[in-house]
Amino acid sequence: MAERAGRRGAPSRGGRARALGLGLVVPAALLAVWYLVTASGAVPAYQLPGPGAVWRAAVDLAARGDLGHHVAISVQRVLSGFVLGAGAGLAVGAAVGLSRLGDALLSPTLGAVRAVPSLAWVPLLILWLKIGEDSKVTLIAIGAFFPVYTTVSAALRHVDQQLVEAGRAFGRGGVRLLATVQLPAALPSVVAGLRLALAQSWLFLVAAELIASSMGLGFLLNDSQQNGRVDRILLAIVLLAVLGKLTDALIGLLERRLLRSWT
């Protein structure tokens, strides 16, 4: 019985290949529809360039060395902001989820701040941190903070108290109890929060790079819009989608490793 459960928890290579193949069906269908619509002339090329035009734009930018720089700087900003925001969200979420005093002190204020739109932070961050990297990474960190804070605080409130008491009976308390008992018990919610935070980081990246930036995929979007390069706009959107999915897959790998070590 345990063996069957283990098999369900760890899909075989054939199962993973099948899941990957099914996951590619919709993108392939969208690509085919995109090609047919543009090749038939149903939509003017200046409004919707074909896949070939977008590919040529990617090759052109790569040949100039610009594409790699745009991707690298955006990934660096996202990962830096994500680590800072998720770390802060984990700490504050633990304080709110495990302490009634922390909940009473922090929840009302953080609930109000969470409703502030991302672009509303931009003027203040530019005023405080100027237009360099610090303001961009801070904005992304703000975006990553709230999903982790919300899911962690809610999950820790509902951890089975019998597990907590068992941990205390074995002499664990404070940070050690959190790391070895409470977080493992809340692991699915924690990982869900990390995934939401990473997706939010990519959303906030575009807002950060639309303001006073000279590199990055957000800058590429804005610059291409001003120059009427719809092919590059589509390229930036595709790259954001692909990079977002790749980084989400890394969180999935982390989840599987943590499940193996903690469960």
C-alpha positions in Angstrom: 0.0 0.0 0.0 2.8 2.4 0.9 4.5 1.4 -2.4 1.4 2.3 -4.3 1.2 5.7 -2.5 4.9 6.3 -3.4 4.2 5.6 -7.0 1.3 8.0 -7.0 3.5 10.7 -5.4 6.4 10.2 -7.9 5.1 9.9 -11.5 7.1 7.7 -13.8 9.1 9.0 -16.8 6.3 7.9 -19.1 3.7 9.8 -17.0 5.8 12.9 -17.0 6.4 12.7 -20.7 2.6 12.3 -21.3 1.9 15.3 -19.0 4.5 17.4 -20.9 3.0 16.3 -24.3 -0.6 17.2 -23.1 0.7 20.6 -21.8 2.1 21.4 -25.2 -1.2 20.8 -27.1 -2.8 24.1 -26.4 0.4 26.2 -27.1 0.8 24.3 -30.4 -2.8 24.9 -31.3 -2.5 28.6 -30.5 0.7 28.8 -32.6 -1.1 27.1 -35.5 -4.1 29.4 -35.3 -1.8 32.4 -35.1 0.1 31.3 -38.2 -3.1 30.6 -40.2 -4.7 33.9 -39.2 -1.7 35.9 -40.2 -0.9 33.9 -43.4 -4.4 34.3 -44.7 -4.3 38.1 -44.3 -7.3 38.1 -42.1 -5.5 40.5 -39.8 -3.0 43.2 -41.1 0.6 42.5 -40.4 1.1 45.9 -38.7 -1.5 44.8 -36.1 -0.5 41.1 -35.7 2.8 40.0 -37.2 3.1 36.3 -38.0 5.3 33.8 -35.9 8.0 34.1 -38.6 8.3 37.9 -38.1 8.5 37.5 -34.3 11.2 34.8 -34.8 13.2 37.1 -37.1 12.9 39.9 -34.5 14.4 37.5 -31.9 17.2 36.5 -34.2 18.0 40.2 -35.0 18.1 41.2 -31.3 20.2 38.1 -30.4 22.7 38.9 -33.2 23.1 42.4 -31.8 23.6 41.0 -28.3 20.6 42.9 -27.0 18.2 40.0 -26.4 20.5 38.2 -23.9 21.0 41.4 -22.0 17.3 42.1 -21.8 16.5 38.6 -20.5 19.5 38.5 -18.1 18.7 41.8 -16.4 15.0 41.0 -16.1 15.7 37.5 -14.6 18.2 39.1 -12.2 15.7 41.7 -11.0 12.9 39.2 -10.6 15.0 36.7 -8.6 16.5 39.4 -6.4 13.1 40.9 -5.7 11.5 37.5 -5.2 14.0 36.3 -2.7 13.8 39.5 -0.7 10.0 39.7 -0.8 9.3 36.0 -0.2 11.8 36.0 2.7 10.1 38.9 4.3 6.7 37.4 3.6 7.7 34.2 5.2 8.9 35.9 8.4 6.0 38.3 8.7 3.5 35.5 7.8 5.0 33.3 10.6 4.7 36.2 13.1 1.0 36.8 12.2 0.1 33.1 11.8 1.6 32.0 15.1 1.0 35.0 17.3 -2.4 36.5 18.3 -0.5 39.8 19.2 1.2 39.8 15.8 -2.1 39.2 14.0 -3.8 42.0 15.9 -1.0 44.4 15.3 -0.1 43.7 11.7 -3.1 42.2 9.8 -5.2 45.4 9.5 -2.3 47.5 8.2 -1.0 44.9 5.8 -4.5 44.2 4.6 -4.8 47.9 3.6 -1.3 48.1 2.1 -2.0 45.0 0.0 -4.8 46.9 -1.8 -2.4 49.6 -3.1 -1.8 49.1 -6.9 1.7 48.4 -8.1 2.1 51.6 -10.1 1.1 53.7 -7.0 4.5 52.8 -5.4 6.6 54.0 -8.4 6.7 57.7 -7.6 7.5 57.1 -4.0 10.2 54.6 -4.7 11.8 56.9 -7.3 11.7 59.7 -4.8 13.3 57.6 -2.1 15.6 55.3 -4.0 16.1 57.2 -7.3 15.8 55.4 -10.7 18.5 52.7 -10.2 18.2 49.0 -9.5 17.2 49.5 -5.9 13.8 51.0 -6.7 13.0 48.3 -9.3 14.0 45.4 -7.0 12.1 46.9 -4.1 8.9 47.2 -6.2 9.3 43.5 -7.3 9.9 42.6 -3.6 6.6 44.3 -2.6 4.8 42.3 -5.3 6.4 39.0 -4.0 5.7 39.8 -0.3 2.0 39.7 -0.1 1.2 36.2 -1.7 3.7 34.6 0.7 2.6 36.5 3.7 -1.1 35.7 3.1 -0.7 32.0 2.4 1.8 31.4 5.2 -0.1 33.2 7.8 -3.3 31.5 6.9 -1.7 28.0 6.7 0.1 28.3 10.0 -3.1 29.2 11.8 -4.6 25.8 10.8 -1.7 23.5 11.6 -2.8 20.5 13.6 -2.2 21.4 17.2 -1.5 17.8 18.1 1.6 18.0 15.8 2.7 21.1 17.5 2.3 19.6 21.0 4.2 16.5 19.8 7.0 18.7 18.6 7.2 20.5 21.9 7.2 17.2 23.8 10.4 16.4 21.9 12.0 19.6 23.2 11.4 21.7 20.1 10.4 25.3 20.3 10.6 28.7 18.6 12.4 28.7 15.3 13.2 25.0 15.5 9.6 24.1 16.0 8.6 26.3 13.1 11.3 24.8 10.8 10.8 21.2 11.7 7.0 20.9 12.5 4.9 23.8 11.5 6.3 24.7 8.1 6.5 21.1 6.9 2.8 20.7 7.9 1.9 23.8 5.9 4.2 23.0 3.0 1.6 22.8 0.2 0.3 26.2 1.1 3.8 27.6 1.5 4.7 26.4 -2.0 1.4 27.7 -3.4 2.3 31.1 -2.0 5.8 31.0 -3.4 4.4 30.2 -6.9 1.9 33.1 -6.6 4.7 35.4 -5.4 6.9 34.4 -8.4 4.1 35.1 -10.8 3.5 38.4 -9.1 7.2 39.2 -9.3 7.0 39.0 -13.1 3.9 41.2 -13.2 5.7 43.8 -11.0 8.8 43.6 -13.2 7.0 45.0 -16.1 5.7 47.9 -14.0 9.2 48.5 -12.7 10.9 48.4 -16.1 8.3 50.7 -17.7 9.6 53.5 -15.6 13.1 55.0 -16.3 14.7 51.8 -17.5 17.1 51.2 -20.4 17.3 47.4 -20.3 15.0 44.5 -19.6 11.9 43.0 -21.1 9.6 45.7 -19.7 11.8 48.3 -21.4 11.7 46.3 -24.6 7.9 46.3 -24.5 7.7 50.1 -23.9 10.4 50.9 -26.5 8.8 48.7 -29.1 5.4 50.3 -28.5 6.8 53.7 -29.0 8.5 52.6 -32.3 5.6 50.6 -33.6 7.5 47.3 -33.5 4.6 44.9 -32.8 6.9 42.0 -33.6 9.1 42.9 -30.7 6.1 43.5 -28.4 4.9 40.0 -29.1 8.5 38.6 -28.6 8.7 40.3 -25.2 5.3 38.8 -24.2 6.3 35.3 -25.3 9.6 35.6 -23.4 7.8 36.7 -20.3 5.5 33.8 -20.5 8.3 31.3 -21.1 10.5 32.6 -18.4 7.6 32.7 -16.0 6.8 29.1 -16.7 10.4 28.0 -16.3 10.9 29.7 -13.0 7.6 28.2 -11.8 8.9 24.8 -12.8 11.9 25.4 -10.6 9.5 26.0 -7.6 7.9 22.7 -8.5 11.3 20.9 -8.4 11.9 22.5 -5.0 8.5 21.3 -3.8 9.3 17.7 -4.7 12.6 17.8 -2.9 11.1 19.3 0.2 8.3 16.7 0.1 10.8 13.9 0.0 12.9 15.3 2.8 10.1 16.5 5.1 7.4 13.8 4.6 
